[in-house]
Structures are given as structure tokens and as C-alpha cells.
Amino acid sequence: MVTSLQLERILSASGPFAGHLQRISDGKEPKKIAWIQCVGSRGPNKGNNYCSAVCCTYAVKEAIIAKEHVKEGLGATIFYMDMRTFGKGFEEYYNRAKDEYGVRFVRSRVAEVKEVEETKSLIVRYEDEEENKIKEEEFDLVVLSVGLVPKDGIKELAERLGIELNEHGFCNTSDFDPSATNKPGIYVAGVFASPKDIPETVMQASGAAAGAGCLLAEVRGSLVTPREYPPEINVSGQEPRIGVFVCH
């Protein structure tokens, strides 16, 4: 069992296995992989009660890449509560995973994962909503799609800057001005504000830069102080001529 971030490193060409898909425990190439969504998210009793926005899409991406890495057919199954593919074109990407790559999507909350000691494989116990039955299925590898949480040190930084945080520990922003904080002149972008992917982070960063530019345009000239020269230099009442002599 690995987290989604660990699988990213396994699939990476610069990762520990040079892009070869294999299990960490014994180095075998998996033939069946399961992704479990909403690990640590959307759980009011255990975990966080918000959606992390990016987990569904990166699970779909990892499933497609994993199938491309394995020459012989790889079984890829994603167990999900709700498929939330935020962002432009991501719904089409999800449909491609189903229709072209044969990624299997099972709407169910996994109840238990057990290890088979002899083979080091994993048995996933879940409820099949279509057949209304409790089923068990064996997989070679299970990937946990973990949610996003505020980074350590955010609370301390916010206290130093006087920035308000919401109940989840992210920056408290307005729906109509998502880049602005409660402190004038301080703008926010990326996961400091809320869980989001790279394209949305870039858009918010552009908005933050635009907001900072407008603020600078408003105050430009108001912070300028006139130069004052000592009386012995400013004898004529005009600004002195200043030159620089460079000797070689």
C-alpha cells in the first residue's frame, strides 16, 4: 500500500525505479491496482470534512500512466464516493480513462484492506452499490488518494502578518475577491488559500499580481519625498550637478 505521492515517484523517470512500475515490498510488477479516494477528506467524524478538489483527477491521471507503463494488460480500479474532476477538460479526461483505457470506476466507500501474508497482496472489502452486496477483491497494489491539508507553519505565518484563517486552517478570503486577504496589500495564491491544482493556482497568482499592481498604481507618488540638500551645497538654489568619474 502506497500513497498517491509515493506512486508519483514510482512512475517518475527520475524516481527510485527509473519509471518502472513495481511494488516496494518485493519489486514485482503489479497486475491489478486499486485507488481509494477521499482518504483523510470528506469525513466529518475522522479526517477533514472538505473536498481536496484534486484527488479525483490525479487518480485518473495515475491510472492512465500506470496502464501505459505496463506492457501486458493492467487492471486499474478506482473506488470513489463522487467523481469530482474540477477544471476545464478534466471531465473529458475522466471519460477517456473509462472508454479508451478501460479504467474501472466503482462507486463505494472501502470498509477494510487486509494483507495476504503469503503473497503480500491486499484484499479490499467494499460494498457494491449496484448489486447491493459486500464484496472482497484482491489487488497487487493499493494507492491511497490522500487529501490536502494546510502546511506546517501556516498558522504562525498568518499570526505574524495578521491574516485571518478559516475553520480548516486555510486563508480566509472572499468569494468575490479570492486573492485578497483581510490585510490590505497582502495577497494570497495557491494552496495557502484552499486546495487547488496547478492551473487554478497560476490563475489566482495572476490575479494576486494584478491586485498588487493596482495597489501600487494608486499609491505611486504619494510615498515620494522631495530631496533636501545641505545648505553649503545648494548655494544657488538649484539642484547640484552630479557626475561620476571612472578611472582605468
Secondary structure, 3 states (H helix, E strand, C coil): CEEHHHHHHHHCCCCCCCCCCCCCCCCCCCCEEEEEEEECCCCCCCCCCCCCCCHHHHHHHHHHHHHHHCCCCCEEEEEECCCCCCCCCHHHHHHHHHHCCCCEEEECCEEEEEECCCCCCEEEEEEECCCCEEEEEEECEEEEEECCCCCCCHHHHHHHHCCCECCCCCECCCCCCCCECCCCCCECCHHHCCCCCHHHHHHHHHHHHHHHHHHHHHHCCCCCCCCCCCCCCCCCCCCCCCCCCCCC
